Amino acid sequence: MAVPESKEALIKAINSQFTLLMKKIDAVPAERAFSPEMAGHAQGTQMSPANLVAYLLGWGNVVLKWHEDEEQGKTIDFPEAGYKWNQLGLLAQKFYQDYAPITDWAELIALLAANKLALIALVERYTDEQLYGEGWYGKWTRGRMIQFNTAAPYKNAAGRLRTWEKNK
């Protein structure tokens, strides 16, 4: 997957990676969706397909929150309030817990689909210049930060599900 450098390419990357991910998610039997049978995001942990979806939802919502905070003139907490970049495994565990009360696989998948639509709507609000013209977080452009937390993890998640599927 080439790194997107325009709004059009970013939207295409998000949509195409999400489509591939959904093919893998749709193949997960509901009765196994909540069984922790795959390597987790923190070393030495296990997660379920539902945890993986929770992770994607968590990051998608963080991206939306960054932009909401920016629009409200608030300081953006990167990556998330109370976490540093070297604590992403802990943040993943938080995302798992955030969505643990949802025990219906179809509901969790519907939330992920709605989250993706909200992220596309976010990208649509910006021009190519606003997305890729200058650094937004250090050297990283707004578009790259969105891609890091949408299309890239969608691709990674599809790979994890592919591996899980082969090993079941």
C-alpha positions in Angstrom: 0.0 0.0 0.0 1.5 3.3 -1.1 1.5 6.1 1.5 -1.3 8.5 0.5 -0.3 12.0 -0.4 -3.7 13.5 -1.2 -7.2 13.6 0.2 -8.4 11.4 -2.7 -5.6 8.8 -2.0 -6.2 8.9 1.7 -10.0 8.2 1.3 -9.2 5.4 -1.2 -6.7 3.8 1.2 -9.1 4.0 4.1 -12.0 2.5 2.1 -10.0 -0.2 0.3 -8.3 -1.4 3.5 -11.6 -1.3 5.4 -13.2 -3.4 2.6 -10.4 -6.0 2.9 -10.7 -5.9 6.7 -14.5 -6.4 6.6 -14.0 -9.6 4.5 -11.9 -11.0 7.3 -14.3 -9.8 10.0 -17.3 -11.2 8.2 -15.6 -14.6 8.3 -15.3 -14.6 12.1 -18.0 -16.9 13.6 -19.9 -14.9 16.2 -19.4 -17.8 18.7 -15.6 -17.3 18.5 -15.5 -13.5 18.3 -15.0 -13.0 22.0 -12.5 -15.8 22.6 -8.9 -14.5 23.2 -7.1 -16.8 20.7 -4.7 -14.4 19.1 -1.6 -12.4 20.1 -2.6 -9.1 21.8 -1.2 -5.7 21.1 0.9 -5.8 24.3 3.7 -8.3 24.5 2.6 -11.6 26.2 -1.1 -10.9 26.0 -3.9 -12.5 24.1 -6.9 -10.9 22.5 -10.1 -11.8 20.7 -11.3 -10.6 17.4 -13.7 -8.4 19.4 -10.7 -6.9 21.1 -9.1 -6.2 17.7 -12.3 -4.4 16.6 -12.3 -2.5 19.9 -8.7 -1.5 19.2 -9.6 -0.1 15.8 -12.6 1.7 17.3 -10.4 3.2 20.0 -7.9 4.6 17.6 -10.6 5.8 15.2 -12.2 7.7 18.1 -8.9 9.1 19.2 -8.4 10.6 15.8 -11.8 12.1 15.9 -11.1 13.5 19.4 -7.8 15.1 18.3 -9.7 17.1 15.7 -12.6 17.9 18.0 -10.1 19.2 20.6 -8.3 21.2 18.0 -11.6 22.8 16.8 -12.4 23.7 20.4 -9.0 25.3 20.9 -8.0 22.7 23.4 -4.5 21.2 23.6 -4.4 17.8 21.9 -3.1 15.0 24.1 -1.0 12.8 21.8 -1.5 9.9 21.7 -4.3 10.1 24.3 -4.7 11.7 27.7 -2.8 9.8 30.3 -0.7 7.8 27.8 2.7 8.3 26.1 3.8 6.9 22.8 5.8 4.2 24.6 2.6 3.0 26.3 0.6 1.9 23.3 0.2 -1.6 24.6 -1.5 -0.1 27.7 -3.7 2.1 25.5 -4.7 -1.0 23.6 -5.8 -2.7 26.8 -7.8 0.4 27.6 -9.6 0.2 24.3 -10.4 -3.5 24.9 -11.9 -2.5 28.3 -13.8 0.5 26.8 -15.8 -1.9 24.5 -15.9 -4.9 26.8 -19.5 -4.2 27.8 -20.6 -4.8 24.1 -21.1 -8.5 23.8 -23.0 -8.5 20.5 -20.5 -9.1 17.6 -22.9 -7.5 15.1 -23.2 -4.4 17.2 -19.5 -4.1 17.6 -19.0 -4.4 13.8 -21.7 -1.8 13.2 -19.9 0.6 15.5 -16.7 0.1 13.5 -18.5 0.7 10.2 -20.0 3.9 11.6 -16.6 5.0 13.0 -15.1 4.5 9.5 -17.8 6.7 8.0 -17.1 9.4 10.6 -13.4 9.3 9.7 -14.1 9.6 6.0 -16.3 12.6 6.8 -13.5 14.1 8.8 -11.0 13.7 5.9 -13.6 15.2 3.5 -13.6 18.5 5.6 -9.9 19.2 4.7 -8.1 20.2 1.5 -5.0 18.5 0.2 -3.0 21.4 1.5 -4.5 21.1 5.0 -4.0 17.3 5.0 -0.5 17.2 3.5 0.9 20.7 3.1 2.8 21.0 6.4 3.5 19.2 9.7 0.6 18.9 12.0 2.2 16.8 14.8 5.9 17.4 14.6 7.0 16.4 11.2 3.8 14.3 10.5 1.1 15.9 8.4 -2.5 15.7 9.4 -3.2 13.2 6.6 -0.3 11.0 7.7 -1.5 11.0 11.3 -5.0 10.0 10.1 -3.5 7.2 7.8 -1.3 5.9 10.7 -4.5 5.3 12.7 -7.0 4.2 10.1 -5.8 2.5 6.8 -2.6 1.2 8.3 -4.2 -0.5 11.4 -7.0 -1.8 9.2 -4.4 -3.6 7.0 -2.6 -4.9 10.1 -5.9 -6.1 11.6 -6.8 -8.0 8.4 -3.4 -9.7 8.5 -3.9 -10.7 12.2 -7.3 -12.1 11.3 -5.8 -14.0 8.3 -3.2 -15.5 10.6 -5.8 -16.4 13.3 -8.0 -18.0 10.6 -5.2 -20.2 9.4 -4.3 -21.3 12.9 -7.8 -22.1 14.1 
